[in-house]
């Protein structure tokens, strides 16, 4: 019996639930499929760097699958509406009797899978969906009242209890399959409409499971124990930089969890503070995936806190452009936005700083920032990106209170005290000392960087403007 594993954001052979289950199901051929869907990618604002990362990892995965006698087939489905027909045709062409997938959780992803499942089952082809992208099945962790958790600390406590009772196991690498006469399809180097990034960015993000595990091992060995003390300093190598590999599924959350537990004698909530802090970050990722399922409106451009839809956001295209280009006159903000443009990634502390600046100081709708991040991030993930933006904008679940507004200058002084990160990304200011580099505007025109802009907003006044806008929501008629 011919079986098919439809790969999506799970581009690995090790610890891949759908692949392992399909390989173990029975005799006959096992095929792998990946869909090229540029129209859908554009609709979802997937970044060119992210698409390039997919393709490079797919090419590496294809080599591993070939050694297992699993052909990798590529098909074109411009939009996911085309997916049912494309899969049905492929299954009929190769006599496929069962299809295995790892579940995905956005609204569009769920609708796509439901449509494909219906088409296949109507033709007598079995459909098997597996838990793989996250640790717990959405809907399995609920509050006492039967709803999805809206507060992370409560969700985390429940996760700890579940993990203590049952630690998710790693799936084995599939055994070598019987020889198959079907040839693999070549993986394209690029897809029209998604310009390949330069070599410098590609070198920052090497492809393949081996590269991902080298990065995981190096982080676990050299930085994980000090993660809680170093993670907020963007000039230091204190974070894992594994997010792109998790988003593309080159690494699984189970693999990361097991690596952390190996350092911490199997403890989740106690032991080394760095390990506990990193596990908590993985659980934030889990939390936002569950939110997608429990509150699908956040997948559709809606605020979690529906009352904030009435907020009087500013239409300020010039300010938005200055923010996007890293020309706001606030050095830490500009350094962060330039890092994003050059590397496809931004340090997590900086993501909060620039998001607060856009939504609170500039009072620009968080959806503009969410979209810009997705269009540029190599690790752009709907759940985590939306959750982070709504947290910063005070429109989301477990969000920062609207009156808690980061001051980017004090954040800069605290987390880049020597100005090393700013000097790297804003070379116009490299000659300033560590006191003045955070706020060169305070020097007037004397700081010797005529090409660096003055701040586009007064921080104190803009803070008051944001507070007034949020307070006005309380007066909005129901």
Helices and strands as residue ranges (DSSP letters): E 2-6, H 17-24, E 30-36, H 38-43, H 48-67, E 72-76, G 80-82, H 83-94, E 96-102, H 107-122, E 126-130, H 152-165, H 199-204, H 209-222, G 224-226, H 227-230, H 243-247, H 253-263, H 273-294, G 296-300, G 306-310, H 317-325, H 331-343, H 348-356, I 357-361, H 366-376, H 382-393, H 408-415, H 420-425, G 427-429, G 440-443, H 459-473
